[in-house]
Amino acid sequence: MEHLKKEEIGEFWETFSLVLTEDFPRYGKNVIRYLLEKIYTKTNFYYWLINNLKTVLAAKSQNEIIGFAVIDEPYGGVSLCRWLGVKKEFRHQGIGSRLINSWIKLAQSQGCHKIEIASQPEAKGFYEKIGLKLEGERKLSYFGVDQFIFGKIIGSPNEKAMVK
């Protein structure tokens, strides 16, 4: 797993767009278009990366980006993964698990004591299988989609890390 470089944003965005379009069935076409054209644009990803507002971990196969984790900067000692995705043809090969493990290492290096991710129902089994704990459920959450909240304690709270 590698940190996405700003020069790779175009290729990453193509993978992100494909995965979002194909693998988040609870979002309608208008919601996906809104997300891709208004919020998660190439320009915004560039801005977030150069200003250290998000980290994107990229999984690659023969230099092709095949998976990703889009992670917010820590807040209050918690690292939140906004998006996790792997291209369909590369699933069931441990790539998602490796992305999660890389995210945990990153969060620990940042002094975080916890990781969190919101999941659509289709991915619930994956997160349970890899050892994240189901912490709650949000009914009709963002864009009218039910979500499961998963978390994992990865360290002890560190006030210095929480307020830096």
MODELLER restraints for C-alpha pairs under 7 A, 6 or more apart:
rsr = mdl.restraints
at = mdl.atoms
rsr.add(forms.Gaussian(group=physical.xy_distance, feature=features.Distance(at['CA:1:A'], at['CA:57:A']), mean=6.16, stdev=0.5))
rsr.add(forms.Gaussian(group=physical.xy_distance, feature=features.Distance(at['CA:1:A'], at['CA:58:A']), mean=5.56, stdev=0.5))
rsr.add(forms.Gaussian(group=physical.xy_distance, feature=features.Distance(at['CA:1:A'], at['CA:59:A']), mean=4.95, stdev=0.5))
rsr.add(forms.Gaussian(group=physical.xy_distance, feature=features.Distance(at['CA:1:A'], at['CA:99:A']), mean=6.65, stdev=0.5))
rsr.add(forms.Gaussian(group=physical.xy_distance, feature=features.Distance(at['CA:1:A'], at['CA:102:A']), mean=6.72, stdev=0.5))
rsr.add(forms.Gaussian(group=physical.xy_distance, feature=features.Distance(at['CA:2:A'], at['CA:57:A']), mean=5.49, stdev=0.5))
rsr.add(forms.Gaussian(group=physical.xy_distance, feature=features.Distance(at['CA:2:A'], at['CA:58:A']), mean=5.25, stdev=0.5))
rsr.add(forms.Gaussian(group=physical.xy_distance, feature=features.Distance(at['CA:2:A'], at['CA:59:A']), mean=6.70, stdev=0.5))
rsr.add(forms.Gaussian(group=physical.xy_distance, feature=features.Distance(at['CA:3:A'], at['CA:56:A']), mean=5.85, stdev=0.5))
rsr.add(forms.Gaussian(group=physical.xy_distance, feature=features.Distance(at['CA:3:A'], at['CA:57:A']), mean=4.72, stdev=0.5))
rsr.add(forms.Gaussian(group=physical.xy_distance, feature=features.Distance(at['CA:3:A'], at['CA:58:A']), mean=6.11, stdev=0.5))
rsr.add(forms.Gaussian(group=physical.xy_distance, feature=features.Distance(at['CA:4:A'], at['CA:56:A']), mean=5.41, stdev=0.5))
rsr.add(forms.Gaussian(group=physical.xy_distance, feature=features.Distance(at['CA:4:A'], at['CA:57:A']), mean=5.82, stdev=0.5))
rsr.add(forms.Gaussian(group=physical.xy_distance, feature=features.Distance(at['CA:4:A'], at['CA:58:A']), mean=5.80, stdev=0.5))
rsr.add(forms.Gaussian(group=physical.xy_distance, feature=features.Distance(at['CA:6:A'], at['CA:46:A']), mean=6.17, stdev=0.5))
rsr.add(forms.Gaussian(group=physical.xy_distance, feature=features.Distance(at['CA:6:A'], at['CA:49:A']), mean=6.87, stdev=0.5))
rsr.add(forms.Gaussian(group=physical.xy_distance, feature=features.Distance(at['CA:9:A'], at['CA:42:A']), mean=6.54, stdev=0.5))
rsr.add(forms.Gaussian(group=physical.xy_distance, feature=features.Distance(at['CA:9:A'], at['CA:46:A']), mean=6.85, stdev=0.5))
rsr.add(forms.Gaussian(group=physical.xy_distance, feature=features.Distance(at['CA:10:A'], at['CA:42:A']), mean=6.71, stdev=0.5))
rsr.add(forms.Gaussian(group=physical.xy_distance, feature=features.Distance(at['CA:12:A'], at['CA:65:A']), mean=6.23, stdev=0.5))
rsr.add(forms.Gaussian(group=physical.xy_distance, feature=features.Distance(at['CA:13:A'], at['CA:42:A']), mean=6.35, stdev=0.5))
rsr.add(forms.Gaussian(group=physical.xy_distance, feature=features.Distance(at['CA:15:A'], at['CA:65:A']), mean=6.86, stdev=0.5))
rsr.add(forms.Gaussian(group=physical.xy_distance, feature=features.Distance(at['CA:15:A'], at['CA:66:A']), mean=6.80, stdev=0.5))
rsr.add(forms.Gaussian(group=physical.xy_distance, feature=features.Distance(at['CA:17:A'], at['CA:36:A']), mean=6.92, stdev=0.5))
rsr.add(forms.Gaussian(group=physical.xy_distance, feature=features.Distance(at['CA:19:A'], at['CA:85:A']), mean=6.34, stdev=0.5))
rsr.add(forms.Gaussian(group=physical.xy_distance, feature=features.Distance(at['CA:19:A'], at['CA:86:A']), mean=6.98, stdev=0.5))
rsr.add(forms.Gaussian(group=physical.xy_distance, feature=features.Distance(at['CA:19:A'], at['CA:87:A']), mean=6.16, stdev=0.5))
rsr.add(forms.Gaussian(group=physical.xy_distance, feature=features.Distance(at['CA:21:A'], at['CA:32:A']), mean=6.57, stdev=0.5))
rsr.add(forms.Gaussian(group=physical.xy_distance, feature=features.Distance(at['CA:26:A'], at['CA:145:A']), mean=6.43, stdev=0.5))
rsr.add(forms.Gaussian(group=physical.xy_distance, feature=features.Distance(at['CA:48:A'], at['CA:54:A']), mean=5.43, stdev=0.5))
rsr.add(forms.Gaussian(group=physical.xy_distance, feature=features.Distance(at['CA:49:A'], at['CA:55:A']), mean=6.50, stdev=0.5))
rsr.add(forms.Gaussian(group=physical.xy_distance, feature=features.Distance(at['CA:53:A'], at['CA:72:A']), mean=6.41, stdev=0.5))
rsr.add(forms.Gaussian(group=physical.xy_distance, feature=features.Distance(at['CA:53:A'], at['CA:73:A']), mean=5.60, stdev=0.5))
rsr.add(forms.Gaussian(group=physical.xy_distance, feature=features.Distance(at['CA:54:A'], at['CA:70:A']), mean=6.88, stdev=0.5))
rsr.add(forms.Gaussian(group=physical.xy_distance, feature=features.Distance(at['CA:54:A'], at['CA:71:A']), mean=5.47, stdev=0.5))
rsr.add(forms.Gaussian(group=physical.xy_distance, feature=features.Distance(at['CA:54:A'], at['CA:72:A']), mean=4.53, stdev=0.5))
rsr.add(forms.Gaussian(group=physical.xy_distance, feature=features.Distance(at['CA:54:A'], at['CA:73:A']), mean=5.41, stdev=0.5))
rsr.add(forms.Gaussian(group=physical.xy_distance, feature=features.Distance(at['CA:55:A'], at['CA:70:A']), mean=6.01, stdev=0.5))
rsr.add(forms.Gaussian(group=physical.xy_distance, feature=features.Distance(at['CA:55:A'], at['CA:71:A']), mean=5.10, stdev=0.5))
rsr.add(forms.Gaussian(group=physical.xy_distance, feature=features.Distance(at['CA:55:A'], at['CA:72:A']), mean=6.46, stdev=0.5))
rsr.add(forms.Gaussian(group=physical.xy_distance, feature=features.Distance(at['CA:56:A'], at['CA:68:A']), mean=6.61, stdev=0.5))
rsr.add(forms.Gaussian(group=physical.xy_distance, feature=features.Distance(at['CA:56:A'], at['CA:69:A']), mean=5.58, stdev=0.5))
rsr.add(forms.Gaussian(group=physical.xy_distance, feature=features.Distance(at['CA:56:A'], at['CA:70:A']), mean=4.59, stdev=0.5))
rsr.add(forms.Gaussian(group=physical.xy_distance, feature=features.Distance(at['CA:56:A'], at['CA:71:A']), mean=6.11, stdev=0.5))
rsr.add(forms.Gaussian(group=physical.xy_distance, feature=features.Distance(at['CA:57:A'], at['CA:68:A']), mean=5.38, stdev=0.5))
rsr.add(forms.Gaussian(group=physical.xy_distance, feature=features.Distance(at['CA:57:A'], at['CA:69:A']), mean=5.10, stdev=0.5))
rsr.add(forms.Gaussian(group=physical.xy_distance, feature=features.Distance(at['CA:57:A'], at['CA:70:A']), mean=6.63, stdev=0.5))
rsr.add(forms.Gaussian(group=physical.xy_distance, feature=features.Distance(at['CA:58:A'], at['CA:65:A']), mean=6.26, stdev=0.5))
rsr.add(forms.Gaussian(group=physical.xy_distance, feature=features.Distance(at['CA:58:A'], at['CA:67:A']), mean=5.83, stdev=0.5))
rsr.add(forms.Gaussian(group=physical.xy_distance, feature=features.Distance(at['CA:58:A'], at['CA:68:A']), mean=4.54, stdev=0.5))
rsr.add(forms.Gaussian(group=physical.xy_distance, feature=features.Distance(at['CA:58:A'], at['CA:69:A']), mean=6.77, stdev=0.5))
rsr.add(forms.Gaussian(group=physical.xy_distance, feature=features.Distance(at['CA:59:A'], at['CA:65:A']), mean=5.77, stdev=0.5))
rsr.add(forms.Gaussian(group=physical.xy_distance, feature=features.Distance(at['CA:59:A'], at['CA:66:A']), mean=5.65, stdev=0.5))
rsr.add(forms.Gaussian(group=physical.xy_distance, feature=features.Distance(at['CA:59:A'], at['CA:67:A']), mean=4.76, stdev=0.5))
rsr.add(forms.Gaussian(group=physical.xy_distance, feature=features.Distance(at['CA:59:A'], at['CA:68:A']), mean=5.85, stdev=0.5))
rsr.add(forms.Gaussian(group=physical.xy_distance, feature=features.Distance(at['CA:60:A'], at['CA:66:A']), mean=5.38, stdev=0.5))
rsr.add(forms.Gaussian(group=physical.xy_distance, feature=features.Distance(at['CA:60:A'], at['CA:67:A']), mean=6.92, stdev=0.5))
rsr.add(forms.Gaussian(group=physical.xy_distance, feature=features.Distance(at['CA:66:A'], at['CA:86:A']), mean=5.83, stdev=0.5))
rsr.add(forms.Gaussian(group=physical.xy_distance, feature=features.Distance(at['CA:66:A'], at['CA:87:A']), mean=5.50, stdev=0.5))
rsr.add(forms.Gaussian(group=physical.xy_distance, feature=features.Distance(at['CA:67:A'], at['CA:85:A']), mean=5.39, stdev=0.5))
rsr.add(forms.Gaussian(group=physical.xy_distance, feature=features.Distance(at['CA:67:A'], at['CA:86:A']), mean=4.00, stdev=0.5))
rsr.add(forms.Gaussian(group=physical.xy_distance, feature=features.Distance(at['CA:67:A'], at['CA:87:A']), mean=6.12, stdev=0.5))
rsr.add(forms.Gaussian(group=physical.xy_distance, feature=features.Distance(at['CA:68:A'], at['CA:84:A']), mean=5.71, stdev=0.5))
rsr.add(forms.Gaussian(group=physical.xy_distance, feature=features.Distance(at['CA:68:A'], at['CA:85:A']), mean=5.50, stdev=0.5))
rsr.add(forms.Gaussian(group=physical.xy_distance, feature=features.Distance(at['CA:68:A'], at['CA:86:A']), mean=6.55, stdev=0.5))
rsr.add(forms.Gaussian(group=physical.xy_distance, feature=features.Distance(at['CA:69:A'], at['CA:81:A']), mean=6.62, stdev=0.5))
rsr.add(forms.Gaussian(group=physical.xy_distance, feature=features.Distance(at['CA:69:A'], at['CA:83:A']), mean=5.61, stdev=0.5))
rsr.add(forms.Gaussian(group=physical.xy_distance, feature=features.Distance(at['CA:69:A'], at['CA:84:A']), mean=4.43, stdev=0.5))
rsr.add(forms.Gaussian(group=physical.xy_distance, feature=features.Distance(at['CA:69:A'], at['CA:85:A']), mean=6.68, stdev=0.5))
rsr.add(forms.Gaussian(group=physical.xy_distance, feature=features.Distance(at['CA:69:A'], at['CA:99:A']), mean=6.57, stdev=0.5))
rsr.add(forms.Gaussian(group=physical.xy_distance, feature=features.Distance(at['CA:70:A'], at['CA:81:A']), mean=5.71, stdev=0.5))
rsr.add(forms.Gaussian(group=physical.xy_distance, feature=features.Distance(at['CA:70:A'], at['CA:82:A']), mean=5.49, stdev=0.5))
rsr.add(forms.Gaussian(group=physical.xy_distance, feature=features.Distance(at['CA:70:A'], at['CA:83:A']), mean=5.03, stdev=0.5))
rsr.add(forms.Gaussian(group=physical.xy_distance, feature=features.Distance(at['CA:70:A'], at['CA:84:A']), mean=6.48, stdev=0.5))
rsr.add(forms.Gaussian(group=physical.xy_distance, feature=features.Distance(at['CA:71:A'], at['CA:80:A']), mean=5.81, stdev=0.5))
rsr.add(forms.Gaussian(group=physical.xy_distance, feature=features.Distance(at['CA:71:A'], at['CA:81:A']), mean=4.26, stdev=0.5))
rsr.add(forms.Gaussian(group=physical.xy_distance, feature=features.Distance(at['CA:71:A'], at['CA:82:A']), mean=5.70, stdev=0.5))
rsr.add(forms.Gaussian(group=physical.xy_distance, feature=features.Distance(at['CA:72:A'], at['CA:79:A']), mean=6.61, stdev=0.5))
rsr.add(forms.Gaussian(group=physical.xy_distance, feature=features.Distance(at['CA:72:A'], at['CA:80:A']), mean=5.59, stdev=0.5))
rsr.add(forms.Gaussian(group=physical.xy_distance, feature=features.Distance(at['CA:72:A'], at['CA:81:A']), mean=6.27, stdev=0.5))
rsr.add(forms.Gaussian(group=physical.xy_distance, feature=features.Distance(at['CA:72:A'], at['CA:82:A']), mean=6.88, stdev=0.5))
rsr.add(forms.Gaussian(group=physical.xy_distance, feature=features.Distance(at['CA:73:A'], at['CA:79:A']), mean=6.62, stdev=0.5))
rsr.add(forms.Gaussian(group=physical.xy_distance, feature=features.Distance(at['CA:75:A'], at['CA:162:A']), mean=6.65, stdev=0.5))
rsr.add(forms.Gaussian(group=physical.xy_distance, feature=features.Distance(at['CA:76:A'], at['CA:162:A']), mean=4.53, stdev=0.5))
rsr.add(forms.Gaussian(group=physical.xy_distance, feature=features.Distance(at['CA:76:A'], at['CA:163:A']), mean=6.79, stdev=0.5))
rsr.add(forms.Gaussian(group=physical.xy_distance, feature=features.Distance(at['CA:77:A'], at['CA:111:A']), mean=6.80, stdev=0.5))
rsr.add(forms.Gaussian(group=physical.xy_distance, feature=features.Distance(at['CA:77:A'], at['CA:112:A']), mean=4.33, stdev=0.5))
rsr.add(forms.Gaussian(group=physical.xy_distance, feature=features.Distance(at['CA:77:A'], at['CA:113:A']), mean=5.56, stdev=0.5))
rsr.add(forms.Gaussian(group=physical.xy_distance, feature=features.Distance(at['CA:77:A'], at['CA:114:A']), mean=6.63, stdev=0.5))
rsr.add(forms.Gaussian(group=physical.xy_distance, feature=features.Distance(at['CA:77:A'], at['CA:157:A']), mean=6.67, stdev=0.5))
rsr.add(forms.Gaussian(group=physical.xy_distance, feature=features.Distance(at['CA:77:A'], at['CA:161:A']), mean=6.54, stdev=0.5))
rsr.add(forms.Gaussian(group=physical.xy_distance, feature=features.Distance(at['CA:77:A'], at['CA:162:A']), mean=4.65, stdev=0.5))
rsr.add(forms.Gaussian(group=physical.xy_distance, feature=features.Distance(at['CA:78:A'], at['CA:112:A']), mean=5.45, stdev=0.5))
rsr.add(forms.Gaussian(group=physical.xy_distance, feature=features.Distance(at['CA:78:A'], at['CA:113:A']), mean=6.23, stdev=0.5))
rsr.add(forms.Gaussian(group=physical.xy_distance, feature=features.Distance(at['CA:78:A'], at['CA:114:A']), mean=4.88, stdev=0.5))
rsr.add(forms.Gaussian(group=physical.xy_distance, feature=features.Distance(at['CA:78:A'], at['CA:115:A']), mean=5.55, stdev=0.5))
rsr.add(forms.Gaussian(group=physical.xy_distance, feature=features.Distance(at['CA:79:A'], at['CA:107:A']), mean=6.05, stdev=0.5))
rsr.add(forms.Gaussian(group=physical.xy_distance, feature=features.Distance(at['CA:79:A'], at['CA:112:A']), mean=6.52, stdev=0.5))
rsr.add(forms.Gaussian(group=physical.xy_distance, feature=features.Distance(at['CA:79:A'], at['CA:114:A']), mean=6.37, stdev=0.5))
rsr.add(forms.Gaussian(group=physical.xy_distance, feature=features.Distance(at['CA:79:A'], at['CA:115:A']), mean=4.74, stdev=0.5))
rsr.add(forms.Gaussian(group=physical.xy_distance, feature=features.Distance(at['CA:79:A'], at['CA:116:A']), mean=6.28, stdev=0.5))
rsr.add(forms.Gaussian(group=physical.xy_distance, feature=features.Distance(at['CA:80:A'], at['CA:115:A']), mean=5.87, stdev=0.5))
rsr.add(forms.Gaussian(group=physical.xy_distance, feature=features.Distance(at['CA:80:A'], at['CA:116:A']), mean=4.91, stdev=0.5))
rsr.add(forms.Gaussian(group=physical.xy_distance, feature=features.Distance(at['CA:80:A'], at['CA:117:A']), mean=5.82, stdev=0.5))
rsr.add(forms.Gaussian(group=physical.xy_distance, feature=features.Distance(at['CA:81:A'], at['CA:116:A']), mean=6.46, stdev=0.5))
rsr.add(forms.Gaussian(group=physical.xy_distance, feature=features.Distance(at['CA:81:A'], at['CA:117:A']), mean=5.24, stdev=0.5))
rsr.add(forms.Gaussian(group=physical.xy_distance, feature=features.Distance(at['CA:82:A'], at['CA:117:A']), mean=6.69, stdev=0.5))
rsr.add(forms.Gaussian(group=physical.xy_distance, feature=features.Distance(at['CA:86:A'], at['CA:96:A']), mean=6.63, stdev=0.5))
rsr.add(forms.Gaussian(group=physical.xy_distance, feature=features.Distance(at['CA:97:A'], at['CA:130:A']), mean=6.73, stdev=0.5))
rsr.add(forms.Gaussian(group=physical.xy_distance, feature=features.Distance(at['CA:108:A'], at['CA:154:A']), mean=6.95, stdev=0.5))
rsr.add(forms.Gaussian(group=physical.xy_distance, feature=features.Distance(at['CA:111:A'], at['CA:158:A']), mean=6.85, stdev=0.5))
rsr.add(forms.Gaussian(group=physical.xy_distance, feature=features.Distance(at['CA:111:A'], at['CA:161:A']), mean=5.25, stdev=0.5))
rsr.add(forms.Gaussian(group=physical.xy_distance, feature=features.Distance(at['CA:112:A'], at['CA:155:A']), mean=6.86, stdev=0.5))
rsr.add(forms.Gaussian(group=physical.xy_distance, feature=features.Distance(at['CA:113:A'], at['CA:153:A']), mean=5.87, stdev=0.5))
rsr.add(forms.Gaussian(group=physical.xy_distance, feature=features.Distance(at['CA:113:A'], at['CA:154:A']), mean=5.11, stdev=0.5))
rsr.add(forms.Gaussian(group=physical.xy_distance, feature=features.Distance(at['CA:113:A'], at['CA:155:A']), mean=4.22, stdev=0.5))
rsr.add(forms.Gaussian(group=physical.xy_distance, feature=features.Distance(at['CA:113:A'], at['CA:156:A']), mean=5.17, stdev=0.5))
rsr.add(forms.Gaussian(group=physical.xy_distance, feature=features.Distance(at['CA:113:A'], at['CA:157:A']), mean=5.18, stdev=0.5))
rsr.add(forms.Gaussian(group=physical.xy_distance, feature=features.Distance(at['CA:114:A'], at['CA:151:A']), mean=6.94, stdev=0.5))
rsr.add(forms.Gaussian(group=physical.xy_distance, feature=features.Distance(at['CA:114:A'], at['CA:152:A']), mean=5.63, stdev=0.5))
rsr.add(forms.Gaussian(group=physical.xy_distance, feature=features.Distance(at['CA:114:A'], at['CA:153:A']), mean=4.44, stdev=0.5))
rsr.add(forms.Gaussian(group=physical.xy_distance, feature=features.Distance(at['CA:114:A'], at['CA:154:A']), mean=5.22, stdev=0.5))
rsr.add(forms.Gaussian(group=physical.xy_distance, feature=features.Distance(at['CA:114:A'], at['CA:155:A']), mean=6.76, stdev=0.5))
rsr.add(forms.Gaussian(group=physical.xy_distance, feature=features.Distance(at['CA:115:A'], at['CA:151:A']), mean=5.46, stdev=0.5))
rsr.add(forms.Gaussian(group=physical.xy_distance, feature=features.Distance(at['CA:115:A'], at['CA:152:A']), mean=5.45, stdev=0.5))
rsr.add(forms.Gaussian(group=physical.xy_distance, feature=features.Distance(at['CA:115:A'], at['CA:153:A']), mean=6.68, stdev=0.5))
rsr.add(forms.Gaussian(group=physical.xy_distance, feature=features.Distance(at['CA:116:A'], at['CA:150:A']), mean=5.66, stdev=0.5))
rsr.add(forms.Gaussian(group=physical.xy_distance, feature=features.Distance(at['CA:116:A'], at['CA:151:A']), mean=4.30, stdev=0.5))
rsr.add(forms.Gaussian(group=physical.xy_distance, feature=features.Distance(at['CA:116:A'], at['CA:152:A']), mean=6.73, stdev=0.5))
rsr.add(forms.Gaussian(group=physical.xy_distance, feature=features.Distance(at['CA:117:A'], at['CA:149:A']), mean=5.95, stdev=0.5))
rsr.add(forms.Gaussian(group=physical.xy_distance, feature=features.Distance(at['CA:117:A'], at['CA:150:A']), mean=5.37, stdev=0.5))
rsr.add(forms.Gaussian(group=physical.xy_distance, feature=features.Distance(at['CA:117:A'], at['CA:151:A']), mean=6.44, stdev=0.5))
rsr.add(forms.Gaussian(group=physical.xy_distance, feature=features.Distance(at['CA:118:A'], at['CA:147:A']), mean=6.01, stdev=0.5))
rsr.add(forms.Gaussian(group=physical.xy_distance, feature=features.Distance(at['CA:118:A'], at['CA:148:A']), mean=5.56, stdev=0.5))
rsr.add(forms.Gaussian(group=physical.xy_distance, feature=features.Distance(at['CA:118:A'], at['CA:149:A']), mean=4.51, stdev=0.5))
rsr.add(forms.Gaussian(group=physical.xy_distance, feature=features.Distance(at['CA:118:A'], at['CA:150:A']), mean=6.19, stdev=0.5))
rsr.add(forms.Gaussian(group=physical.xy_distance, feature=features.Distance(at['CA:119:A'], at['CA:147:A']), mean=5.30, stdev=0.5))
rsr.add(forms.Gaussian(group=physical.xy_distance, feature=features.Distance(at['CA:119:A'], at['CA:148:A']), mean=5.03, stdev=0.5))
rsr.add(forms.Gaussian(group=physical.xy_distance, feature=features.Distance(at['CA:119:A'], at['CA:149:A']), mean=6.28, stdev=0.5))
rsr.add(forms.Gaussian(group=physical.xy_distance, feature=features.Distance(at['CA:120:A'], at['CA:146:A']), mean=6.47, stdev=0.5))
rsr.add(forms.Gaussian(group=physical.xy_distance, feature=features.Distance(at['CA:120:A'], at['CA:147:A']), mean=4.87, stdev=0.5))
rsr.add(forms.Gaussian(group=physical.xy_distance, feature=features.Distance(at['CA:120:A'], at['CA:148:A']), mean=6.31, stdev=0.5))
rsr.add(forms.Gaussian(group=physical.xy_distance, feature=features.Distance(at['CA:121:A'], at['CA:147:A']), mean=6.45, stdev=0.5))
rsr.add(forms.Gaussian(group=physical.xy_distance, feature=features.Distance(at['CA:121:A'], at['CA:148:A']), mean=6.76, stdev=0.5))
rsr.add(forms.Gaussian(group=physical.xy_distance, feature=features.Distance(at['CA:132:A'], at['CA:150:A']), mean=5.85, stdev=0.5))
rsr.add(forms.Gaussian(group=physical.xy_distance, feature=features.Distance(at['CA:132:A'], at['CA:151:A']), mean=5.53, stdev=0.5))
rsr.add(forms.Gaussian(group=physical.xy_distance, feature=features.Distance(at['CA:132:A'], at['CA:152:A']), mean=5.40, stdev=0.5))
rsr.add(forms.Gaussian(group=physical.xy_distance, feature=features.Distance(at['CA:133:A'], at['CA:150:A']), mean=5.28, stdev=0.5))
rsr.add(forms.Gaussian(group=physical.xy_distance, feature=features.Distance(at['CA:133:A'], at['CA:151:A']), mean=5.35, stdev=0.5))
rsr.add(forms.Gaussian(group=physical.xy_distance, feature=features.Distance(at['CA:133:A'], at['CA:152:A']), mean=6.10, stdev=0.5))
rsr.add(forms.Gaussian(group=physical.xy_distance, feature=features.Distance(at['CA:134:A'], at['CA:148:A']), mean=6.99, stdev=0.5))
rsr.add(forms.Gaussian(group=physical.xy_distance, feature=features.Distance(at['CA:134:A'], at['CA:149:A']), mean=6.00, stdev=0.5))
rsr.add(forms.Gaussian(group=physical.xy_distance, feature=features.Distance(at['CA:134:A'], at['CA:150:A']), mean=4.57, stdev=0.5))
rsr.add(forms.Gaussian(group=physical.xy_distance, feature=features.Distance(at['CA:134:A'], at['CA:151:A']), mean=6.68, stdev=0.5))
rsr.add(forms.Gaussian(group=physical.xy_distance, feature=features.Distance(at['CA:135:A'], at['CA:149:A']), mean=5.49, stdev=0.5))
rsr.add(forms.Gaussian(group=physical.xy_distance, feature=features.Distance(at['CA:135:A'], at['CA:150:A']), mean=5.41, stdev=0.5))
rsr.add(forms.Gaussian(group=physical.xy_distance, feature=features.Distance(at['CA:135:A'], at['CA:151:A']), mean=6.51, stdev=0.5))
rsr.add(forms.Gaussian(group=physical.xy_distance, feature=features.Distance(at['CA:136:A'], at['CA:148:A']), mean=5.89, stdev=0.5))
rsr.add(forms.Gaussian(group=physical.xy_distance, feature=features.Distance(at['CA:136:A'], at['CA:149:A']), mean=5.09, stdev=0.5))
rsr.add(forms.Gaussian(group=physical.xy_distance, feature=features.Distance(at['CA:137:A'], at['CA:147:A']), mean=5.73, stdev=0.5))
rsr.add(forms.Gaussian(group=physical.xy_distance, feature=features.Distance(at['CA:137:A'], at['CA:148:A']), mean=4.45, stdev=0.5))
rsr.add(forms.Gaussian(group=physical.xy_distance, feature=features.Distance(at['CA:137:A'], at['CA:149:A']), mean=5.87, stdev=0.5))
rsr.add(forms.Gaussian(group=physical.xy_distance, feature=features.Distance(at['CA:138:A'], at['CA:146:A']), mean=5.69, stdev=0.5))
rsr.add(forms.Gaussian(group=physical.xy_distance, feature=features.Distance(at['CA:138:A'], at['CA:147:A']), mean=5.09, stdev=0.5))
rsr.add(forms.Gaussian(group=physical.xy_distance, feature=features.Distance(at['CA:138:A'], at['CA:148:A']), mean=6.25, stdev=0.5))
rsr.add(forms.Gaussian(group=physical.xy_distance, feature=features.Distance(at['CA:139:A'], at['CA:146:A']), mean=4.55, stdev=0.5))
rsr.add(forms.Gaussian(group=physical.xy_distance, feature=features.Distance(at['CA:139:A'], at['CA:147:A']), mean=6.52, stdev=0.5))
rsr.add(forms.Gaussian(group=physical.xy_distance, feature=features.Distance(at['CA:140:A'], at['CA:146:A']), mean=4.71, stdev=0.5))
rsr.add(forms.Gaussian(group=physical.xy_distance, feature=features.Distance(at['CA:141:A'], at['CA:147:A']), mean=6.55, stdev=0.5))
